């Protein structure tokens, strides 16, 4: 499994999200009170950037139509999206956030 450094932990706002790219893959890196998560940065409903949305209660809400996704599982938790988005493995080393594009099982 290959991990790539994507940012520093303090680059991500508390209860916030930033967009990064690993190669040509867009990744939304989310920070909540209990951890850092990484999801595919494209809404499964409207194919827009999720990292422009809002984070609350382990939920990332798409800015365009309000689709909601659980940042821990990628599952859709609110319409209009019905399909999940891929979730990627995250590792913290010191202040560095590393992400592997290998999807969580």
KOLKOLTOR-176577 format. One record per residue (C-alpha): residue number from 0; x, y, z. Coordinates in Angstrom, 3 decimals. Last residue first. Example, Ala and Ser with C-alpha at 12.3 -4.5 7.8 and 13.67 -1.06 7.14 Angstrom:
<pt><fivo>1</fivo><c1>13.670</c1><c2>-1.060</c2><c3>7.140</c3></pt>
<pt><fivo>0</fivo><c1>12.300</c1><c2>-4.500</c2><c3>7.800</c3></pt>
//
This chain:
<pt><fivo>104</fivo><c1>-12.582</c1><c2>-2.381</c2><c3>2.595</c3></pt>
<pt><fivo>103</fivo><c1>-11.031</c1><c2>1.100</c2><c3>2.524</c3></pt>
<pt><fivo>102</fivo><c1>-9.906</c1><c2>2.107</c2><c3>-0.947</c3></pt>
<pt><fivo>101</fivo><c1>-6.257</c1><c2>2.039</c2><c3>-2.021</c3></pt>
<pt><fivo>100</fivo><c1>-5.698</c1><c2>5.669</c2><c3>-2.974</c3></pt>
<pt><fivo>99</fivo><c1>-3.441</c1><c2>5.965</c2><c3>0.061</c3></pt>
<pt><fivo>98</fivo><c1>-3.417</c1><c2>9.259</c2><c3>1.944</c3></pt>
<pt><fivo>97</fivo><c1>-0.759</c1><c2>10.875</c2><c3>4.133</c3></pt>
<pt><fivo>96</fivo><c1>-1.328</c1><c2>13.804</c2><c3>6.476</c3></pt>
<pt><fivo>95</fivo><c1>1.891</c1><c2>15.247</c2><c3>7.905</c3></pt>
<pt><fivo>94</fivo><c1>2.180</c1><c2>16.862</c2><c3>11.335</c3></pt>
<pt><fivo>93</fivo><c1>3.935</c1><c2>13.860</c2><c3>12.908</c3></pt>
<pt><fivo>92</fivo><c1>2.950</c1><c2>10.960</c2><c3>10.676</c3></pt>
<pt><fivo>91</fivo><c1>-0.832</c1><c2>10.762</c2><c3>10.234</c3></pt>
<pt><fivo>90</fivo><c1>-2.215</c1><c2>7.957</c2><c3>8.063</c3></pt>
<pt><fivo>89</fivo><c1>-5.348</c1><c2>8.033</c2><c3>5.938</c3></pt>
<pt><fivo>88</fivo><c1>-6.925</c1><c2>5.237</c2><c3>3.883</c3></pt>
<pt><fivo>87</fivo><c1>-9.317</c1><c2>6.270</c2><c3>1.110</c3></pt>
<pt><fivo>86</fivo><c1>-13.112</c1><c2>6.415</c2><c3>0.937</c3></pt>
<pt><fivo>85</fivo><c1>-14.932</c1><c2>6.026</c2><c3>-2.397</c3></pt>
<pt><fivo>84</fivo><c1>-18.213</c1><c2>7.914</c2><c3>-2.817</c3></pt>
<pt><fivo>83</fivo><c1>-21.548</c1><c2>6.285</c2><c3>-2.002</c3></pt>
<pt><fivo>82</fivo><c1>-24.556</c1><c2>6.196</c2><c3>-4.351</c3></pt>
<pt><fivo>81</fivo><c1>-27.990</c1><c2>7.619</c2><c3>-3.486</c3></pt>
<pt><fivo>80</fivo><c1>-27.315</c1><c2>11.334</c2><c3>-3.870</c3></pt>
<pt><fivo>79</fivo><c1>-30.444</c1><c2>13.558</c2><c3>-3.768</c3></pt>
<pt><fivo>78</fivo><c1>-30.625</c1><c2>12.896</c2><c3>-0.944</c3></pt>
<pt><fivo>77</fivo><c1>-29.025</c1><c2>12.446</c2><c3>2.463</c3></pt>
<pt><fivo>76</fivo><c1>-26.801</c1><c2>9.886</c2><c3>4.146</c3></pt>
<pt><fivo>75</fivo><c1>-24.817</c1><c2>8.711</c2><c3>1.113</c3></pt>
<pt><fivo>74</fivo><c1>-22.118</c1><c2>6.313</c2><c3>2.223</c3></pt>
<pt><fivo>73</fivo><c1>-18.485</c1><c2>7.427</c2><c3>2.048</c3></pt>
<pt><fivo>72</fivo><c1>-17.716</c1><c2>5.336</c2><c3>5.126</c3></pt>
<pt><fivo>71</fivo><c1>-16.006</c1><c2>7.620</c2><c3>7.658</c3></pt>
<pt><fivo>70</fivo><c1>-16.868</c1><c2>10.919</c2><c3>5.934</c3></pt>
<pt><fivo>69</fivo><c1>-20.587</c1><c2>10.035</c2><c3>5.949</c3></pt>
<pt><fivo>68</fivo><c1>-21.956</c1><c2>11.716</c2><c3>2.823</c3></pt>
<pt><fivo>67</fivo><c1>-24.685</c1><c2>14.313</c2><c3>2.353</c3></pt>
<pt><fivo>66</fivo><c1>-26.293</c1><c2>15.612</c2><c3>-0.834</c3></pt>
<pt><fivo>65</fivo><c1>-27.155</c1><c2>19.295</c2><c3>-0.428</c3></pt>
<pt><fivo>64</fivo><c1>-27.737</c1><c2>20.179</c2><c3>-4.091</c3></pt>
<pt><fivo>63</fivo><c1>-24.682</c1><c2>22.294</c2><c3>-4.953</c3></pt>
<pt><fivo>62</fivo><c1>-22.540</c1><c2>22.636</c2><c3>-1.813</c3></pt>
<pt><fivo>61</fivo><c1>-22.295</c1><c2>18.911</c2><c3>-1.134</c3></pt>
<pt><fivo>60</fivo><c1>-22.560</c1><c2>18.142</c2><c3>2.570</c3></pt>
<pt><fivo>59</fivo><c1>-19.734</c1><c2>16.252</c2><c3>4.279</c3></pt>
<pt><fivo>58</fivo><c1>-21.005</c1><c2>14.518</c2><c3>7.404</c3></pt>
<pt><fivo>57</fivo><c1>-19.054</c1><c2>13.303</c2><c3>10.435</c3></pt>
<pt><fivo>56</fivo><c1>-21.306</c1><c2>15.548</c2><c3>12.604</c3></pt>
<pt><fivo>55</fivo><c1>-20.684</c1><c2>18.675</c2><c3>10.475</c3></pt>
<pt><fivo>54</fivo><c1>-18.588</c1><c2>19.514</c2><c3>7.396</c3></pt>
<pt><fivo>53</fivo><c1>-19.661</c1><c2>21.980</c2><c3>4.683</c3></pt>
<pt><fivo>52</fivo><c1>-19.077</c1><c2>21.831</c2><c3>0.936</c3></pt>
<pt><fivo>51</fivo><c1>-16.356</c1><c2>23.108</c2><c3>-1.416</c3></pt>
<pt><fivo>50</fivo><c1>-14.426</c1><c2>19.874</c2><c3>-0.835</c3></pt>
<pt><fivo>49</fivo><c1>-17.275</c1><c2>17.980</c2><c3>-2.511</c3></pt>
<pt><fivo>48</fivo><c1>-16.315</c1><c2>19.154</c2><c3>-6.013</c3></pt>
<pt><fivo>47</fivo><c1>-19.118</c1><c2>18.568</c2><c3>-8.496</c3></pt>
<pt><fivo>46</fivo><c1>-20.189</c1><c2>15.323</c2><c3>-10.194</c3></pt>
<pt><fivo>45</fivo><c1>-23.925</c1><c2>15.900</c2><c3>-9.635</c3></pt>
<pt><fivo>44</fivo><c1>-25.013</c1><c2>12.833</c2><c3>-7.693</c3></pt>
<pt><fivo>43</fivo><c1>-21.862</c1><c2>10.890</c2><c3>-6.833</c3></pt>
<pt><fivo>42</fivo><c1>-20.232</c1><c2>14.105</c2><c3>-5.619</c3></pt>
<pt><fivo>41</fivo><c1>-16.562</c1><c2>14.269</c2><c3>-6.624</c3></pt>
<pt><fivo>40</fivo><c1>-13.693</c1><c2>14.687</c2><c3>-4.148</c3></pt>
<pt><fivo>39</fivo><c1>-13.158</c1><c2>10.970</c2><c3>-3.522</c3></pt>
<pt><fivo>38</fivo><c1>-12.973</c1><c2>10.715</c2><c3>0.244</c3></pt>
<pt><fivo>37</fivo><c1>-10.247</c1><c2>11.144</c2><c3>2.860</c3></pt>
<pt><fivo>36</fivo><c1>-10.678</c1><c2>11.221</c2><c3>6.632</c3></pt>
<pt><fivo>35</fivo><c1>-8.882</c1><c2>12.929</c2><c3>9.505</c3></pt>
<pt><fivo>34</fivo><c1>-9.764</c1><c2>12.286</c2><c3>13.118</c3></pt>
<pt><fivo>33</fivo><c1>-11.841</c1><c2>12.711</c2><c3>16.253</c3></pt>
<pt><fivo>32</fivo><c1>-12.892</c1><c2>16.357</c2><c3>16.241</c3></pt>
<pt><fivo>31</fivo><c1>-13.308</c1><c2>16.308</c2><c3>12.470</c3></pt>
<pt><fivo>30</fivo><c1>-10.839</c1><c2>16.952</c2><c3>9.663</c3></pt>
<pt><fivo>29</fivo><c1>-11.762</c1><c2>16.150</c2><c3>6.064</c3></pt>
<pt><fivo>28</fivo><c1>-9.429</c1><c2>15.611</c2><c3>3.110</c3></pt>
<pt><fivo>27</fivo><c1>-11.366</c1><c2>15.678</c2><c3>-0.171</c3></pt>
<pt><fivo>26</fivo><c1>-9.397</c1><c2>13.866</c2><c3>-2.879</c3></pt>
<pt><fivo>25</fivo><c1>-9.247</c1><c2>14.530</c2><c3>-6.637</c3></pt>
<pt><fivo>24</fivo><c1>-7.369</c1><c2>11.797</c2><c3>-8.532</c3></pt>
<pt><fivo>23</fivo><c1>-5.075</c1><c2>12.982</c2><c3>-11.340</c3></pt>
<pt><fivo>22</fivo><c1>-1.849</c1><c2>12.260</c2><c3>-9.463</c3></pt>
<pt><fivo>21</fivo><c1>-2.979</c1><c2>12.612</c2><c3>-5.884</c3></pt>
<pt><fivo>20</fivo><c1>-4.959</c1><c2>15.815</c2><c3>-5.858</c3></pt>
<pt><fivo>19</fivo><c1>-6.038</c1><c2>17.950</c2><c3>-2.928</c3></pt>
<pt><fivo>18</fivo><c1>-9.300</c1><c2>19.511</c2><c3>-1.762</c3></pt>
<pt><fivo>17</fivo><c1>-9.675</c1><c2>20.858</c2><c3>1.748</c3></pt>
<pt><fivo>16</fivo><c1>-12.282</c1><c2>20.117</c2><c3>4.403</c3></pt>
<pt><fivo>15</fivo><c1>-13.448</c1><c2>21.453</c2><c3>7.739</c3></pt>
<pt><fivo>14</fivo><c1>-14.409</c1><c2>20.502</c2><c3>11.281</c3></pt>
<pt><fivo>13</fivo><c1>-11.119</c1><c2>22.072</c2><c3>12.431</c3></pt>
<pt><fivo>12</fivo><c1>-9.614</c1><c2>23.662</c2><c3>9.302</c3></pt>
<pt><fivo>11</fivo><c1>-7.218</c1><c2>21.492</c2><c3>7.287</c3></pt>
<pt><fivo>10</fivo><c1>-3.774</c1><c2>22.999</c2><c3>6.663</c3></pt>
<pt><fivo>9</fivo><c1>-3.018</c1><c2>22.344</c2><c3>10.353</c3></pt>
<pt><fivo>8</fivo><c1>-2.699</c1><c2>18.600</c2><c3>9.660</c3></pt>
<pt><fivo>7</fivo><c1>-0.057</c1><c2>19.272</c2><c3>7.004</c3></pt>
<pt><fivo>6</fivo><c1>-0.864</c1><c2>18.302</c2><c3>3.426</c3></pt>
<pt><fivo>5</fivo><c1>-1.040</c1><c2>15.515</c2><c3>0.825</c3></pt>
<pt><fivo>4</fivo><c1>1.832</c1><c2>13.157</c2><c3>1.682</c3></pt>
<pt><fivo>3</fivo><c1>1.311</c1><c2>10.049</c2><c3>-0.434</c3></pt>
<pt><fivo>2</fivo><c1>0.777</c1><c2>6.519</c2><c3>0.923</c3></pt>
<pt><fivo>1</fivo><c1>1.420</c1><c2>3.341</c2><c3>-1.076</c3></pt>
<pt><fivo>0</fivo><c1>0.000</c1><c2>0.000</c2><c3>0.000</c3></pt>
//
